[in-house]
Amino acid sequence: MKISDSPMNASDYIALFRARIAGLKTEGRYRSFAELERPAGHFPRARWHTAQGVREVVIWCSNDYLGMGHHDVVRNAMRAAIDAGSTGAGGTRNIAGTHHLHVELERTLARLHGKDAALLFTSGYSANHTALSVLGRQLPNCVILSDAGNHNSMIEGIRRSDAQKIVFAHNNLAELEMHLRALPAEQPKIIAFESVYSMSGSISPIVEICALAKRYGAMTYLDEVHAVGMYGAHGGGVAEALGVANQIDIIQGTLGKAFGLGGGYIAAATEIVDCVRSFGNGFIFSTSLPPVIAAGALASVTHLMHSDEERIAQQGHAAYLKAQLQEVGIPYVHSPSHIVPVLVAGAARVKAVSDMLLNDHGIYVQPINYPTVPRGAERLRFTPGPKHTPELIDGLVKALVAVGLAKPAEEISATIQKNLQTV
Ligand code: PLP
């Protein structure tokens, strides 16, 4: 800390940043990234680069949920796009950056969700941030009702909109209705929520939320980032699986998770998409997705619209992992989705367990801690996919037992017990 009155110099600034990082290290929340290579055709096996050399590990926390990042259909489409055209888009969508592949991909995404139109963004984060900021700002006197578990991209988009915001408890219909009832009937309202919540694996009551939206005259905005490609007969998400996609006004998704690429989108009525396209700074002022990414995404989305094989294998392996955890007494969050969180409360503890798994067992699962989840609800988040065979799952469970996660119920800490009930 500076004590003299002299002007700040470069080393004073560096010392301030160092102090901020030291705080994170003391709390055990300092993030270190595993340096990986994912050789083609070997997913979920990967090469981990360390100071001591390269080791083979198995990735257990990837959001390449269906392994599409390695699928030949996707890789061939990208190779063909590279051979046929340019690497980058060459501009924003408005200034020479709209490629035929962008338009084809938007048409396909609109069809996937049964909407008039879709709009691409360079990330799912940007899609949420931009769309919610535009919708909240363009609707006069708008109020946005936001689930407490919503992703940071939605929270920041809502903040940027300057609209009135009401946060309701996670998946709590009674509280949502209480707020809706208290608002003037003529006031524009948007209910913003997710289908699959990525850190707990919980699924929202979409049908009931749609019913409330109808009763109280609200629009619905649904983030299906952790569901597109994986739920519904064509991979249109949980809303498709439940047959209510037509009751959702704006569906938001990513190309970066189950579709295996990168980029995000919204799908909605023509007028809504046109409004976001016309007023959304995060869309207007950014170079559009490289066409080669659009080519890969188009191949991936189209493949998953027609193939169930990956979805069936993913669900089967998630169910098998849950059954094996149950069998050996490892406490996990009983989610209805493909996401399997194992709570290991304490930032330092979850990091230590994750380090042991990686160093001693070749199992890579990143520790999840604050601010991604509340303090005390730290966890390991497993995302078994089609390529995580029962043999690999058996090996994982053995390793979890070896690092001490299988404990008699009475030994599970009060914090973990509490969190198991509340997530
Ligand atoms: N929405 C949710 C619920 C997410 O979990 C994420 C990212 O993890 C995003 C949006 C952002 O998507 P993207 O990774 O494509 O930027």
Residues whose N, C-alpha, C, O or C-beta is under 5 A from the ligand:
A	BS01	PLP	S123 G124 Y125 H151 S153 S198 D223 V225 T254 G256 G263 G264
